[in-house]
Amino acid sequence: MLGARVWLCRSLLLPRAGPDLATSRRGSSSRDKDRSVTANGSVPMPAGGKGSRTNCSQPQKVSNRLINEKSPYLLQHAYNPVDWYPWGQEAFDKARKENKPIFLSVGYSTCHWCHMMEEESFQNEEIGRLLNEDFVSVKVDREERPDVDKVYMTFVQATSSGGGWPMNVWLTPNLQPFVGGTYFPPEDGLTRIGFRTVLLRIREQWKQNKNTLLENSQRVTTALLARSEISTGDRQLPPSAATMNSRCFQQLDEGYDEEYGGFAEAPKFPTPVILNFLFSYWLSHRLTQDGSRAQQMALHTLKMMANGGIRDHVGQGFHRYSTDRQWHVPHFEKMLYDQGQLAVAYSQAFQISGDEFYSDVAKGILQYVSRNLSHRSGGFYSAEDADSPPERGMRPKEGAFYVWTVKEVQQLLPEPVHGATEPLTSGQLLMKHYGLTEAGNISPNQDPKGELQGQNVLTVRYSLELTAARFGLDVEAVRTLLNTGLEKLFQARKHRPKPHLDSKMLAAWNGLMVSGYAITGAVLGMERLVNYATNGAKFLKRHMFDVASGRLMRTCYAGSGGTVEHSNPPCWGFLEDYAFVVRGLLDLYEASLESAWLEWALRLQDTQDKLFWDSRGGGYFCSEAELGAGLPLRLKDDQDGAEPSANSVAAHNLLRLHGFTGHKDWMEKCVCLLTAFSERMRRVPVALPEMVRALLAHQQTLKQIVICGDPQAKDTKALVQCVHSIYIPNKVLILADGDPSSFLSRQLPFLNTLRRLEDRATAYVCENQACSMPVTEPSELRKLLHQ
């Protein structure tokens, strides 16, 4: 059925994208494909964004209608000579009235190749004229409209060898796709057809073979609809958790990089969903060889990432991915969703290992977010760009803000190091430890545009002990010297032109960040971090929640003077917004034990069920039926990638909410959801590691850990901190303060039967409607939880 697209592609000679990671056995999402589209069929292209290249400052250029939008990405195109429309009825009506195909271009504000195509093609007057005469051109920020992005990315991936951004798709006036691709150079080259040629050929086909195009488009859409359906079908129950767990682990084990960690050759992405799965697998197989192997794979990967250049050793936080196997040279963009998830992964690594290396990394991530990605009202911005000008007025380059020459470091750190066995400066010590060289430590293979010659990415080459031994120094002295040196580099870097900041705030990613702060703060016993999570949740409730309807908004934007702005009409939330925010609120309740967050989570879950639940097939649709009216597909996300799929998170949420409330309908929904995704899990369990974790949690049942006591009392806090210090993914932590009228007591009447021993804070561990004997000492509770 999909052969129609093959014929069309041959007639148009469209370029093909890179390998389709969205269907690879490691389960990378299409979000991971943004940096692996192929320029010439063989060389992976790095990416990022050129927000500073917007032409808004050039008064001689005339703005198009995107000037009225709030999205940083759409505003970057507001001065193109293209007659852009935002996604909406006005554009669709024009296409139908004038009988023109729609040219849909999708990207985001920190995407390098989106901006390359803008500079080369969308700022080109001749190409603008072609688009304006023969097409209705629509620009979409994929982060604002993930539903639009996912529908047409599904088409591009199914009808070519991959996907990525920019995504360019040609649609009928009824929004059905008939041609799609990713980045196009402006003119024909030796191996790739140019964008201008593509437009001319599509124009010609539309005039001469329009009926054939429409028929083929309908056949492709019908085939995609059948292929993408996820439902319970005839199945009554989900598959065996033990079987899925084992198969997922085996698939990860086969793809593991023994030397450098991670689960691919290159490029390498941080994949928190995989690390979460491995930790969970370790816990349920602690006494087996496979359990030890799972723990080792996760901890080693986290350590290699933290020592590599994918981590910003000067300013903290993690870049989007590594272009090489060694985690050395990153794509320098920083995304909020990575920071939130990695803070959790490193906190859990600390729980499991007790090694403060991991807790230090987690604190560094949150320090970066607090400093660079935080709005004064408590919300969190989306991303920082990979590219920036090396100096003011210069053309932006990949990584310019982050890389160093030997000369710069020597000038910044000239102080002699006393006590070394040979003449040594602070700069030389830092360069040795972090692998800086005169010629630069970036291979030409990782620098296809030649922008990083002579530059260095800081990456830990030796342990502190080895560096200290090399120069006959004390380990603590070396630690102090390196930290002082990094601080001086950080201060010097403040004077460089900063990368573009995408100040859009997304409910889903803010939910992930609330989890990051709440879990890390709870694990490390740092109330300050839990306060950041609380402020983030307050921001969501104040600025991204409509009290009257109970609905979340997808986006809001940083306005002038610290204000918060919204689009008009507002962009309403998608499934991932509800699922990730509910998760964040449940994590925040367990960290703060303030039941108001739990109450709001329940209300949002009710709204989520009304808007997205598929009562016929089970599971949740990604978007509201009304919001996606006109789109040819209404999809359920079936991939845990750079972010977990919203259905996987929802499965966990439903289990936890059942644990907090005892409401049977949420348990029934969880079972139905897991059953709907049974075939996908059976076929490629490694594509859904987060859902396999939920399946295991369901079949093993959650622990209800109840602490009876005064929340402000020391003995209560000691028991709570004991719980937080242990890795227990499948649990709910409940505070019973003795008030029978409290929210949780009304939800779970059995809490009123639990008593404090000798008026001391007392803990109970309950499973399958049976509770343990009461304990009052943290050491006793620890033994109970380790059983």
C-alpha positions in Angstrom: 0.0 0.0 0.0 2.8 2.4 0.7 4.2 1.7 -2.7 2.4 4.9 -3.9 4.9 7.0 -2.2 7.8 5.1 -3.8 6.5 5.9 -7.2 6.0 9.6 -6.3 9.5 9.8 -4.8 11.0 8.4 -8.0 9.2 10.9 -10.1 10.4 13.7 -7.9 13.9 12.3 -7.1 13.5 13.4 -3.5 16.5 12.9 -1.1 16.3 10.3 1.6 17.0 10.9 5.3 19.3 9.0 7.6 18.6 5.7 9.2 15.2 5.4 10.9 16.1 5.4 14.6 12.4 5.5 15.4 12.1 1.8 14.5 15.5 0.6 15.6 15.7 -2.0 18.3 17.1 0.4 20.8 13.9 2.4 20.6 15.3 5.9 19.9 12.4 8.3 19.4 12.0 10.6 16.4 13.0 13.3 18.8 16.5 11.6 18.7 16.6 11.9 15.0 16.9 15.7 15.0 20.7 15.4 14.8 21.1 12.4 12.5 19.5 13.4 9.2 22.0 12.9 6.5 23.4 15.7 4.4 25.0 13.7 1.6 24.0 10.1 2.4 26.9 9.3 4.6 28.0 12.2 7.0 25.9 12.7 10.1 25.0 16.4 10.5 25.3 18.1 13.8 22.5 20.5 14.7 21.4 23.2 17.0 19.9 26.6 16.4 20.7 30.0 15.2 18.3 32.2 17.1 20.6 35.1 16.9 20.4 35.0 13.1 16.8 36.3 13.0 16.3 39.3 10.8 13.9 41.1 13.1 16.5 43.8 13.6 16.7 44.6 9.8 14.0 47.3 9.3 14.3 47.1 5.4 12.7 43.7 5.5 8.9 43.4 5.7 7.4 41.1 8.3 4.9 38.3 7.5 2.0 37.2 9.7 4.3 35.1 11.9 5.3 38.4 13.6 2.1 38.1 15.6 3.0 34.7 17.1 4.6 34.0 20.5 6.8 31.0 19.6 10.5 31.9 19.4 10.8 29.5 16.4 8.0 31.1 14.4 9.4 34.6 15.2 12.7 33.5 13.7 10.9 33.2 10.4 8.8 36.4 10.7 11.0 38.3 8.2 11.3 35.7 5.5 10.0 36.6 2.1 7.7 33.6 2.4 4.0 34.3 3.0 4.0 32.0 6.1 0.8 31.0 7.9 0.7 29.5 11.4 -1.1 26.2 11.6 -4.8 27.0 11.5 -8.0 27.3 9.6 -7.0 30.4 7.7 -4.3 28.5 5.9 -6.5 25.5 5.2 -9.3 27.6 3.8 -6.9 29.4 1.5 -5.6 26.1 0.2 -9.1 24.8 -0.5 -10.3 28.0 -2.1 -7.3 28.4 -4.3 -6.8 24.6 -4.9 -3.2 24.7 -3.9 -1.1 22.1 -2.0 0.1 23.1 1.5 3.8 23.2 2.2 4.3 22.3 5.8 7.6 23.1 7.5 8.2 21.9 11.1 11.1 22.6 13.4 12.1 24.3 16.6 14.1 27.3 17.7 17.4 25.6 18.6 17.6 23.3 15.6 20.7 24.0 13.5 19.6 22.5 10.2 16.2 24.2 10.5 18.1 27.5 10.5 20.5 26.4 7.8 17.4 25.8 5.5 16.0 29.1 6.6 19.2 31.0 5.6 19.6 29.1 2.4 16.0 28.7 1.1 13.4 30.6 3.1 15.4 33.9 3.0 15.8 33.4 -0.8 13.6 35.8 -2.7 13.2 33.4 -5.7 12.2 30.5 -3.6 9.9 32.7 -1.6 8.2 33.7 -4.8 7.8 30.1 -5.8 6.3 29.2 -2.5 3.9 32.2 -2.5 2.6 31.6 -6.0 2.0 27.9 -6.0 1.7 26.8 -2.4 0.2 27.7 0.9 3.1 27.7 3.3 2.6 26.8 7.0 5.2 27.0 9.8 4.9 24.9 12.9 6.9 24.8 16.1 7.0 21.1 16.9 7.3 21.8 20.6 4.1 23.8 20.5 2.2 21.3 18.3 3.6 17.8 19.0 0.4 16.3 17.5 1.0 17.9 14.1 4.7 16.9 14.2 4.0 13.3 15.1 1.4 12.7 12.5 3.5 13.9 9.6 6.8 12.5 11.1 5.0 9.1 11.0 4.4 9.6 7.3 8.0 10.7 6.6 9.5 7.8 8.5 7.1 5.3 6.9 7.8 6.5 3.4 11.6 7.1 3.5 14.5 5.7 5.4 14.2 8.1 8.4 13.1 11.5 9.7 14.3 14.5 11.5 14.1 18.3 11.6 13.5 20.4 9.7 10.6 18.3 8.5 9.1 19.4 5.2 5.9 17.8 4.0 3.5 18.6 1.1 -0.2 18.1 1.9 -3.4 18.2 0.0 -5.8 20.9 1.0 -7.5 18.3 3.2 -4.2 17.9 5.1 -3.3 14.5 3.7 0.5 14.1 3.0 1.8 13.1 -0.4 5.5 14.0 -0.3 7.9 14.4 2.7 11.5 14.9 3.5 13.9 16.6 5.9 16.6 19.1 5.1 16.9 20.2 1.5 19.9 22.3 0.2 18.7 25.2 -2.0 20.2 24.0 -5.2 20.9 20.6 -6.8 24.2 19.0 -5.8 26.1 15.8 -6.8 24.1 13.6 -4.5 21.1 15.6 -3.4 18.3 17.4 -5.2 17.8 21.0 -4.4 14.7 22.6 -2.7 14.0 24.8 -5.7 13.9 21.8 -8.0 11.6 19.9 -5.6 9.2 22.8 -5.6 9.1 23.0 -9.4 8.5 19.2 -9.8 5.8 19.2 -7.2 4.1 22.2 -8.8 4.3 20.4 -12.2 2.9 17.1 -10.7 0.1 19.0 -9.0 -1.0 20.6 -12.3 -0.7 17.5 -14.5 -1.3 14.5 -12.1 -3.3 15.9 -9.3 -5.9 13.1 -9.2 -3.2 10.5 -9.1 -1.5 12.4 -6.2 -4.8 12.6 -4.3 -5.5 8.9 -4.8 -2.0 7.9 -3.7 -2.2 10.2 -0.7 -5.5 8.6 0.4 -4.0 5.1 0.1 -0.9 6.0 2.1 -3.0 7.6 4.8 -5.3 4.5 5.0 -2.2 2.3 5.3 -0.7 4.4 8.0 -3.9 4.4 9.9 -4.1 0.6 10.0 -0.4 0.3 10.8 -0.4 2.8 13.7 -3.5 1.4 15.5 -2.9 0.4 19.1 -5.8 -1.4 20.9 -6.6 -4.2 23.2 -8.2 -6.2 20.4 -9.1 -9.7 21.6 -6.6 -9.6 24.5 -7.9 -9.6 28.0 -4.6 -9.2 29.9 -1.1 -7.7 29.4 1.9 -10.1 28.7 4.0 -11.6 31.4 6.2 -8.9 33.1 9.0 -11.5 33.8 9.2 -12.4 30.1 9.1 -8.8 28.8 11.6 -7.7 31.5 14.0 -10.5 30.5 13.7 -9.8 26.8 14.2 -6.1 27.2 17.3 -6.6 29.3 18.8 -9.1 26.8 18.3 -6.7 23.9 20.0 -3.9 25.9 22.8 -6.3 26.9 23.5 -7.2 23.3 23.8 -3.5 22.2 25.9 -2.3 25.2 29.3 -0.6 24.6 31.6 -2.3 27.1 34.3 0.3 27.0 32.5 3.6 27.0 29.0 2.7 28.1 25.8 3.6 26.3 23.9 1.6 23.7 25.0 2.7 20.3 28.2 3.4 18.3 27.6 7.1 17.4 25.9 9.4 17.7 25.2 8.6 21.4 22.2 10.0 23.3 21.6 10.1 27.0 18.7 7.7 27.4 17.3 8.0 30.9 14.4 5.6 30.2 16.9 2.8 29.6 18.9 3.7 32.7 15.7 3.7 34.7 14.8 0.3 33.4 18.3 -1.1 34.2 18.1 0.1 37.8 14.6 -1.4 38.2 15.8 -4.7 36.6 18.7 -4.7 39.0 16.4 -4.4 42.0 14.2 -7.3 41.0 17.3 -9.5 40.1 19.8 -8.4 42.8 21.0 -11.8 43.6 21.6 -12.9 40.0 24.5 -12.3 37.5 22.1 -10.4 35.2 21.1 -8.1 38.0 24.7 -7.2 38.7 25.2 -6.7 35.0 22.2 -4.3 34.7 23.6 -2.2 37.6 27.0 -2.1 36.1 25.8 -1.1 32.7 23.8 1.8 34.1 26.4 3.1 36.6 29.2 2.8 34.0 27.2 4.7 31.4 26.4 7.5 33.8 30.0 7.8 34.9 31.3 7.8 31.3 28.7 10.5 30.4 29.6 12.6 33.4 33.3 12.4 32.6 32.8 13.1 28.9 32.4 16.3 26.9 28.6 15.7 26.7 28.6 17.2 30.2 29.5 20.9 30.5 32.3 20.8 33.1 32.5 24.6 33.3 28.8 25.5 33.6 27.2 22.2 34.4 24.2 20.6 32.7 24.3 18.1 29.8 24.4 18.7 26.1 21.9 17.0 23.7 24.1 14.1 22.5 27.6 13.0 21.7 28.7 12.8 18.0 31.3 10.1 18.9 31.3 6.8 20.7 33.5 8.2 23.6 30.9 10.9 24.8 33.7 13.4 23.9 32.4 15.9 21.3 28.8 16.9 21.9 26.2 18.6 19.9 26.2 21.5 22.2 22.5 22.3 22.5 21.0 21.9 26.0 17.4 20.7 26.4 15.3 21.1 29.6 13.9 17.5 29.3 17.4 16.0 29.4 18.3 18.0 32.6 15.1 16.9 34.4 15.4 13.2 33.6 19.2 13.0 34.2 19.0 14.7 37.6 16.7 11.8 38.6 19.0 9.2 37.0 22.1 10.5 38.9 20.2 10.8 42.1 19.1 7.1 41.8 22.6 6.1 41.0 23.7 7.7 44.3 20.9 5.9 46.2 22.1 2.6 44.7 25.9 3.0 44.9 26.4 5.5 47.8 29.0 7.2 45.6 28.9 11.0 46.0 30.2 11.4 42.4 26.7 10.8 41.2 25.0 13.1 43.7 27.5 15.9 42.8 26.6 15.5 39.1 22.8 15.7 40.0 23.4 18.9 42.0 25.4 20.4 39.1 22.6 19.7 36.7 20.1 21.5 39.0 22.5 24.4 39.6 22.7 24.9 35.8 18.9 24.9 35.4 18.4 27.3 38.3 20.9 29.6 36.8 20.2 29.4 33.1 16.8 27.9 32.5 14.6 29.4 35.3 12.0 32.1 35.1 11.8 34.3 38.1 8.2 33.1 38.8 9.3 29.5 39.1 8.8 28.1 35.5 11.6 26.6 33.4 12.6 27.5 29.8 12.9 25.0 27.1 16.4 25.0 25.7 19.7 26.8 25.0 21.2 26.7 21.5 24.3 24.9 20.3 25.5 27.9 18.2 26.6 31.3 19.2 29.0 34.0 17.8 32.6 33.5 18.8 32.7 37.3 19.2 30.1 39.9 18.9 29.1 40.7 15.4 30.5 37.4 14.0 28.5 34.6 12.4 27.4 32.0 15.0 29.3 28.7 15.2 28.6 25.4 16.7 29.9 25.2 20.3 31.6 28.6 20.3 30.4 29.4 23.8 31.8 26.1 25.2 35.2 25.4 23.6 38.6 26.5 24.6 42.1 27.0 23.1 45.3 26.2 25.0 46.3 29.8 24.8 43.1 31.0 26.5 43.5 28.6 29.4 47.1 29.5 29.9 46.3 33.2 30.0 43.4 32.6 32.5 45.4 30.2 34.8 49.0 31.3 34.8 49.6 30.7 38.6 52.4 28.3 39.5 51.4 25.2 41.4 53.6 24.8 44.5 54.8 21.4 45.6 54.7 19.8 42.1 57.5 17.5 41.0 58.1 19.7 37.9 57.3 23.3 36.9 53.6 23.5 36.6 50.9 26.1 36.3 47.2 25.8 37.2 46.4 26.0 33.5 48.8 23.1 32.6 47.3 21.0 35.4 43.7 21.6 34.1 44.7 21.0 30.5 46.3 17.6 31.5 43.3 16.5 33.5 40.8 17.5 30.9 42.7 16.5 27.8 43.4 19.9 26.1 46.0 20.0 23.4 47.7 22.7 21.3 46.1 21.4 18.1 42.7 21.0 19.7 41.2 17.7 20.8 38.3 17.6 18.3 38.7 15.2 15.4 37.9 16.5 11.9 35.3 13.7 11.7 33.4 15.5 14.5 33.8 18.9 12.8 32.4 18.5 9.2 32.1 22.3 8.8 35.6 23.1 10.2 34.3 25.4 12.9 36.2 23.8 15.8 39.8 23.7 14.5 42.3 24.3 17.3 39.5 24.1 19.9 39.1 21.8 22.9 36.2 20.2 24.6 36.8 19.5 28.3 36.6 15.8 29.0 38.0 14.1 32.1 41.0 12.0 31.0 42.3 10.8 34.3 41.1 10.2 37.8 42.0 12.8 40.5 44.3 10.2 41.9 46.2 9.6 38.7 46.5 13.4 38.0 47.8 13.9 41.5 50.3 11.1 41.2 51.5 12.4 37.9 52.6 15.6 39.5 53.4 14.4 43.0 50.5 16.3 44.5 47.9 15.6 47.2 44.5 14.5 45.8 42.5 17.2 47.7 44.9 19.9 46.5 44.3 18.8 42.9 40.6 18.8 43.5 40.8 22.4 44.8 43.0 23.6 42.0 40.8 22.1 39.3 37.6 23.6 40.9 39.2 27.0 41.2 40.4 26.7 37.5 36.9 25.8 36.3 35.4 28.7 38.2 37.8 31.1 36.5 36.8 29.6 33.1 33.2 30.1 34.0 33.7 33.7 34.9 35.6 34.3 31.6 32.9 32.6 29.6 30.3 35.1 30.9 31.9 37.7 28.6 31.3 35.6 25.5 28.1 36.1 23.4 25.5 33.7 24.9 23.7 31.1 22.9 20.1 31.8 22.0 17.6 30.9 24.8 14.3 29.4 23.9 12.2 31.1 26.6 9.1 29.2 25.7 7.8 27.2 28.7 6.1 23.8 28.1 3.9 22.2 30.7 5.3 18.7 30.0 9.0 19.6 30.3 8.2 21.7 33.4 6.6 18.6 34.9 9.8 16.6 34.2 11.8 19.4 35.9 9.5 19.4 39.0 10.3 15.7 39.3 14.0 16.3 38.9 14.1 18.9 41.7 11.7 17.0 44.0 13.4 13.6 43.7 16.9 14.9 44.0 16.0 17.2 46.9 14.3 14.3 48.7 17.2 11.8 48.1 19.8 14.3 49.2 17.8 15.8 52.0 18.1 19.2 50.5 15.0 21.3 51.2 16.2 24.1 49.0 15.8 21.8 45.9 12.4 20.7 47.0 11.4 24.4 47.2 12.4 24.8 43.6 10.1 21.9 42.7 7.3 23.6 44.8 7.8 26.9 43.0 7.7 25.1 39.6 4.4 23.4 40.6 3.0 26.8 41.8 4.0 28.3 38.4 2.2 25.6 36.5 -0.9 26.1 38.6 -0.8 29.9 38.3 0.1 30.3 34.7 -0.6 27.0 32.8 -3.9 25.8 34.4 -7.4 27.0 33.6 -9.4 26.6 36.8 -12.8 26.8 35.2 -12.3 23.9 32.7 -9.6 22.0 34.7 -7.4 21.9 31.6 -3.7 22.5 31.3 -2.2 24.9 28.8 0.7 23.5 26.7 2.7 26.7 26.5 3.5 30.1 28.0 6.2 32.6 27.2 8.6 34.9 29.0 7.5 38.4 28.5 9.3 41.7 29.2 10.1 42.6 32.8 9.7 39.1 34.1 6.1 38.8 33.0 4.4 35.7 31.6 2.5 35.8 28.3 0.1 33.4 26.5 -0.9 33.0 22.9 -4.4 33.9 22.0 -6.2 31.6 21.8 -4.2 29.5 24.2 -2.4 26.3 23.1 -4.1 23.6 25.2 -2.2 20.7 26.7 -1.5 17.3 25.1 -1.4 13.9 26.8 2.3 14.3 27.6 1.6 17.6 29.4 -0.9 15.9 31.8 1.1 12.8 32.3 4.4 14.5 33.0 2.8 17.1 35.3 0.9 14.5 37.2 4.1 12.5 37.7 5.8 15.7 38.9 3.1 16.4 41.4 3.2 12.8 42.8 7.0 13.1 43.2 6.5 16.5 44.8 3.9 15.2 47.3 6.4 12.4 48.3 9.2 15.0 48.7 7.1 17.7 50.6 4.3 15.6 52.0 1.9 18.5 51.2 -1.4 16.8 50.2 -2.5 19.8 48.1 -0.2 18.6 45.3 -1.7 15.1 45.4 -5.2 16.6 45.2 -4.3 18.6 42.1 -2.7 15.5 40.6 -6.0 13.6 41.0 -8.0 16.4 39.4 -5.6 16.5 36.4 -5.8 12.8 36.0 -9.6 13.0 35.8 -9.3 15.6 33.1 -6.7 13.5 31.3 -9.1 10.6 31.3 -11.9 12.6 29.9 -9.9 14.2 27.1 -7.6 11.4 25.9 -8.8 8.0 27.0 -9.7 5.6 24.2 -12.7 3.8 25.7 -12.9 1.5 22.7 -9.3 0.4 22.2 -7.6 1.2 25.5 -4.7 3.6 26.2 -4.5 7.3 25.7 -4.5 9.3 22.5 -1.7 11.9 22.3 -4.1 14.8 21.5 -7.7 15.8 22.1 -10.1 14.8 19.3 -11.2 18.5 18.8 -7.7 19.9 19.0 -6.5 17.7 16.1 -9.7 18.0 14.0 -8.7 17.7 10.4 -5.5 15.7 11.0 -5.5 12.4 9.1 -4.4 10.4 12.1 -5.0 10.4 15.8 -2.1 8.6 17.3 -1.0 6.9 20.5 2.7 7.4 21.2 4.4 4.0 21.4 8.1 4.9 21.9 10.2 5.6 24.9 13.0 7.8 23.5 14.6 11.0 24.5 11.5 11.5 26.7 9.3 8.6 27.9 6.1 8.1 26.0 3.2 9.7 27.7 1.3 6.3 27.9 4.3 4.8 29.7 4.3 7.6 32.3 0.5 7.4 32.5 0.7 3.7 33.3 3.0 4.5 36.3 0.8 7.4 37.4 -2.4 5.2 37.4 -0.7 2.6 39.6 0.6 5.3 42.0 -2.8 7.0 42.1 -4.4 3.7 42.9 -1.9 3.3 45.7 -2.7 6.8 47.1 -6.5 6.5 46.8 -7.6 2.8 46.4 -9.8 3.9 43.4 -10.3 0.7 41.4 -11.0 2.4 38.1 -7.5 3.7 37.8 -6.1 0.2 38.3 -8.5 -1.1 35.7 -7.4 1.6 33.3 -3.7 0.7 33.9 -4.4 -2.9 33.1 -6.3 -1.9 29.9 -3.5 0.4 28.8 -0.8 -2.2 29.3 -3.0 -4.7 27.4 -3.5 -2.3 24.5 0.3 -2.0 24.2 0.9 -5.8 24.5 1.7 -6.4 20.9 4.2 -3.5 20.8 5.9 -4.7 24.0 6.1 -8.3 22.8 7.5 -7.3 19.4 10.1 -4.7 20.6 10.2 -4.5 24.4 13.3 -2.3 24.2 11.3 0.4 22.4 9.2 0.7 25.6 11.5 0.2 28.6 9.5 2.6 30.7 6.3 0.7 30.0 7.9 -2.6 30.7 8.9 -1.1 34.1 5.2 -0.2 34.6 4.2 -3.7 33.7 6.6 -5.1 36.3 5.3 -2.7 38.9 1.7 -3.7 38.2 2.4 -7.4 38.4 4.6 -7.2 41.5 2.3 -4.6 43.2 3.3 -1.4 44.8 4.4 -0.9 48.4 2.4 1.6 50.5 4.9 3.0 53.0 2.9 4.8 55.7 4.6 7.2 58.2 2.3 8.0 61.1 3.6 11.2 62.8 3.8 15.0 63.0 5.3 16.1 59.7 7.5 18.7 61.5 8.8 16.4 64.2 12.4 15.1 64.0 11.4 11.4 64.4 9.0 11.7 61.5 11.6 13.4 59.3 14.1 10.7 60.2 11.8 7.9 59.0 10.9 9.8 55.8 14.6 10.4 55.0 15.2 6.7 55.5 12.7 6.0 52.8 14.2 8.5 50.4 17.7 7.2 50.9 16.7 3.8 49.5 16.0 3.0 45.8 12.4 1.8 45.8 10.8 2.7 42.5 7.5 0.8 43.0 6.2 2.5 46.1 4.0 5.3 47.3 5.0 7.2 50.4 2.1 8.4 52.6 2.1 10.6 55.6 -0.7 9.9 58.1 -0.9 12.8 60.4 -3.7 11.4 62.6 -6.4 13.7 61.2 -9.3 11.5 60.1 -10.7 14.4 58.0 -7.5 14.8 56.0 -7.5 14.2 52.3 -5.6 10.9 52.4 -7.6 9.6 55.4 -10.8 10.1 53.4 -9.2 8.3 50.4 -7.8 5.4 52.4 -9.9 4.8 55.5 -7.5 2.1 56.7 -5.0 4.9 57.6 -7.2 5.7 60.6 -6.6 2.3 62.0 -2.8 2.7 62.1 -1.4 3.9 65.4 1.8 5.5 66.6 3.8 3.3 69.1 4.5 5.1 72.4 3.6 8.4 70.8 6.6 8.1 68.4 6.6 8.4 64.7 5.8 5.0 63.4 6.2 3.3 60.0 4.1 0.6 58.3 4.8 -1.1 55.0 1.6 -2.4 53.3 1.2 -4.7 50.3 -1.9 -6.4 49.0 -4.1 -4.9 51.7 -1.9 -6.2 54.5 0.5 -4.2 56.7 3.7 -5.1 58.4 4.3 -4.8 62.1 5.0 -1.2 63.1 8.6 0.1 63.5 9.9 3.3 65.0 13.6 3.2 64.2 15.1 4.1 60.8 17.3 1.1 61.0 14.3 -1.2 61.5 12.5 0.5 58.6 15.6 0.0 56.4 15.6 -3.7 57.1 11.9 -3.9 56.3 12.3 -2.1 53.0 15.2 -4.3 51.9 13.3 -7.5 52.3 
